[in-house]
Amino acid sequence: MRQIGPRLKEHEIGRANLVAAFPKKSTDEIDAILDGVWDNLGRVGAEFAHIDHLRILEPDGPARAPGGVEPEEIIYESSSYARVQRLRLDGKPALLFTAHLANWELPAYVATAGRLPLTVLYRRLKNTAVNDAVLDIRTGTLGTLVATGLDAPIKLRRALEEGSHVAMVVDQHLSQGVDVTFFGRRCKANPLIAWLARDVECPIHGARTVRLPDRDRFRVEITEAIEPERDADGRIQLQGTMQRITDVVEGWVREHPEQWLWVHRRWR
């Protein structure tokens, strides 16, 4: 992907995004980030075929590889492990958001392997055969899957009412979304997670994967609950809550810019 990526039109999208987000970075620094972006995407594609074989290193516990093969390792950050166990045992619903960082499938895989009841929102792929193949790999390893669509909010709300935990990515454009600021630029965010939090009154946590320097190990982290924005009556406010979530994602991206998906059109 480091060889192919620069030949694609998405490379220029990524360059324009990076120049706007980091106006003080040199051309060489931008090129280095883009090289890392393509490297990461190539690895994500290769890792997807092995996702059910990755070894999870839990704090103070034995390493577990559900598939028996251990090509790579996921390090469960200790305080995050404690938060997931607390979520699993408290009998209450919760919402989790992630972003297209490192391998973004792993938080759901780790949570499911840890027996956290999880319902994951996903977007269908346009190619039916490819979509079916991907869905077959994901089934059983990433919790209960719900496809985006008009009925998705109802299904996710029902899952929360039944005590499940609902997860979704929140860093993609939605033309009917609410306005937020990301890297100083206005863009649209899907307010679904904030709407669900308001409707069910449950906490929101961030979940991210960090690809470690040796590139075949990861660290999975879960944040404490993100305090939502509320109006004068105490009701969760959608736009303000999505801005708080977007601020968390921006902080993640600034830490490891080469691990985020700069080559998609986040700003329109």
C-alpha positions in Angstrom: 0.0 0.0 0.0 2.9 2.4 0.5 3.7 1.9 -3.2 0.1 1.9 -4.5 -1.5 4.5 -2.3 0.4 7.6 -3.7 -0.9 6.7 -7.2 -4.6 6.9 -6.1 -6.7 10.0 -6.0 -7.3 9.6 -2.3 -3.6 10.4 -1.8 -4.3 14.0 -2.8 -7.4 14.1 -0.6 -5.2 13.0 2.3 -2.5 15.6 1.5 -5.0 18.4 1.3 -6.6 17.4 4.6 -3.2 17.2 6.3 -2.0 20.6 5.0 -5.2 22.2 6.3 -5.0 20.4 9.7 -1.3 21.0 10.2 -0.4 24.2 8.3 3.0 24.4 10.1 4.2 20.9 9.1 6.8 20.7 6.2 6.2 18.8 3.0 8.5 16.0 4.3 6.5 15.7 7.5 3.2 15.5 5.5 4.8 12.9 3.2 5.9 10.8 6.2 2.4 10.9 7.7 0.8 9.8 4.4 3.3 7.0 4.1 2.2 5.8 7.6 -1.5 6.1 6.6 -1.0 3.8 3.6 1.2 1.4 5.7 -1.5 1.2 8.3 -4.3 0.6 5.8 -2.3 -2.2 4.2 -1.9 -3.8 7.6 -5.5 -3.4 8.5 -6.5 -5.3 5.3 -4.1 -8.1 6.1 -5.0 -8.3 9.8 -8.8 -8.5 9.0 -8.4 -12.1 7.8 -6.8 -13.0 11.1 -8.9 -11.0 13.5 -10.3 -14.0 15.4 -6.7 -15.3 16.0 -5.1 -12.2 17.7 -3.8 -12.8 21.2 -5.3 -10.6 23.9 -2.9 -9.8 26.8 -5.1 -9.1 29.8 -3.6 -7.4 32.9 -2.7 -10.1 35.5 -4.3 -12.8 33.4 -3.3 -15.4 30.9 -3.0 -14.4 27.2 -6.0 -15.6 25.2 -6.2 -16.4 21.5 -9.7 -17.6 20.7 -8.5 -19.1 17.4 -5.4 -20.7 18.8 -3.0 -18.9 16.5 -1.1 -15.9 17.7 0.3 -13.8 14.8 -0.1 -10.5 16.7 -0.9 -9.2 20.2 -3.4 -6.8 21.7 -2.3 -5.3 25.0 -5.3 -4.5 27.2 -4.4 -1.3 29.0 -5.0 -2.0 32.7 -7.4 0.8 33.6 -9.4 0.2 30.4 -9.7 -3.5 31.3 -11.1 -2.5 34.7 -13.6 -0.2 33.0 -14.8 -3.0 30.6 -15.2 -5.4 33.5 -17.2 -2.8 35.3 -19.4 -2.2 32.3 -19.9 -6.0 31.9 -20.9 -6.5 35.5 -23.0 -3.4 36.3 -26.1 -4.7 34.4 -26.6 -1.3 32.7 -26.4 -0.2 29.1 -23.7 2.0 27.7 -22.6 3.6 24.4 -19.1 3.3 23.0 -17.6 5.3 20.1 -14.4 4.8 18.2 -12.7 6.3 15.1 -10.8 5.0 12.1 -7.5 4.8 14.0 -4.9 2.0 13.7 -7.1 -1.2 13.4 -10.6 0.1 14.3 -12.1 -3.3 14.4 -10.1 -4.3 17.5 -12.0 -2.5 20.3 -15.2 -4.5 19.4 -13.2 -7.7 19.1 -11.6 -7.3 22.5 -14.9 -6.4 24.2 -16.6 -9.4 22.7 -13.8 -11.7 23.7 -14.2 -10.3 27.2 -17.9 -11.3 27.2 -19.2 -7.7 27.1 -22.7 -7.8 25.5 -22.1 -5.7 22.4 -24.2 -4.5 19.5 -22.1 -2.9 16.7 -23.5 -0.6 14.0 -21.8 -1.2 10.6 -22.1 0.1 7.1 -22.9 -2.4 4.3 -20.4 -2.5 1.5 -21.7 -1.8 -2.0 -20.4 -5.1 -3.5 -22.8 -7.8 -2.2 -20.3 -10.7 -2.4 -17.6 -8.8 -0.6 -20.1 -7.5 2.0 -21.2 -11.1 2.7 -17.6 -12.3 3.1 -16.8 -9.5 5.5 -20.0 -10.1 7.5 -19.1 -13.8 7.7 -15.7 -12.9 9.3 -17.2 -10.4 11.6 -20.1 -12.5 12.9 -19.3 -14.0 16.3 -16.1 -11.9 16.8 -17.6 -8.4 16.9 -20.8 -8.8 18.8 -24.3 -8.5 17.4 -24.1 -6.6 14.1 -26.7 -4.0 13.0 -26.5 -2.5 9.5 -27.0 1.2 9.0 -30.5 2.0 7.7 -33.8 3.6 8.7 -34.5 0.9 11.3 -31.0 1.0 12.8 -31.8 3.5 15.6 -34.8 1.5 16.7 -32.7 -1.7 16.8 -30.0 0.0 18.7 -32.4 1.6 21.2 -33.9 -1.8 21.8 -30.5 -3.3 22.4 -29.8 -0.6 25.0 -33.1 -1.2 26.7 -32.2 -4.9 27.0 -28.9 -4.0 28.7 -26.5 -4.4 25.8 -23.7 -2.0 24.9 -23.9 -0.2 21.6 -20.7 0.7 19.6 -20.2 2.8 16.5 -17.6 4.8 14.6 -18.2 8.6 14.7 -15.6 10.2 12.5 -17.4 10.0 9.1 -19.4 12.6 7.2 -23.2 12.6 7.3 -24.8 15.3 5.2 -27.8 15.5 7.5 -25.6 15.6 10.6 -24.9 18.3 13.1 -22.2 20.9 12.7 -19.0 20.3 14.7 -15.4 21.7 14.5 -12.6 19.2 13.8 -9.0 20.5 13.5 -10.4 24.0 13.3 -12.7 23.2 10.3 -16.4 22.8 10.2 -17.8 19.4 9.3 -20.9 17.2 9.8 -21.2 14.5 12.5 -23.8 11.8 12.8 -25.7 12.6 16.1 -27.0 9.1 16.5 -24.9 8.3 19.6 -25.9 11.5 21.3 -29.6 10.8 20.4 -29.4 7.3 21.9 -27.7 8.7 25.1 -30.5 11.3 25.4 -33.3 8.8 24.7 -32.0 6.0 27.1 -29.9 8.2 29.5 -26.8 6.0 29.5 -23.1 6.8 29.6 -20.9 7.3 26.6 -17.3 6.0 26.5 -14.6 6.3 23.9 -12.6 3.3 22.7 -9.5 3.4 20.6 -6.7 1.2 19.3 -3.1 2.4 19.2 -0.6 0.6 16.9 2.6 0.3 18.8 6.1 1.1 17.3 6.9 -2.5 16.4 3.6 -2.5 14.3 2.5 -6.0 15.2 1.2 -5.1 18.7 -1.6 -2.9 19.7 -2.9 -1.2 22.8 -6.7 -1.0 23.4 -8.0 1.8 25.6 -11.4 2.7 26.9 -12.0 6.2 28.4 -14.0 7.1 31.4 -17.6 8.3 30.6 -17.7 11.4 28.5 -19.8 14.0 30.1 -22.5 15.1 27.6 -23.6 18.7 26.9 -26.9 19.4 28.5 -29.5 22.2 28.1 -31.0 24.3 30.9 -33.5 21.5 31.7 -30.8 18.9 32.0 -31.6 17.2 28.7 -28.7 16.0 26.5 -28.0 18.4 23.7 -27.0 16.7 20.4 -24.7 19.3 18.8 -22.8 20.1 22.0 -22.4 16.4 22.9 -21.1 15.5 19.4 -18.6 18.4 19.7 -17.3 16.9 23.0 -17.0 13.5 21.3 -15.3 15.0 18.3 -12.8 16.8 20.5 -11.8 13.4 22.0 -11.3 12.0 18.5 -9.2 15.0 17.5 -7.0 14.4 20.6 -6.5 10.8 19.5 -5.6 11.8 16.0 -3.1 14.4 17.1 -1.2 11.8 19.1 -0.9 9.4 16.2 -1.7 11.2 12.9 -0.2 8.5 10.7 -2.8 6.0 12.1 -5.9 7.9 11.1 -7.8 7.7 7.8 -6.9 11.0 6.3 -7.7 9.8 2.8 -11.4 10.0 3.2 -13.5 13.2 2.7 -14.2 14.1 6.3 -14.6 17.8 5.4 -17.0 18.7 2.5 
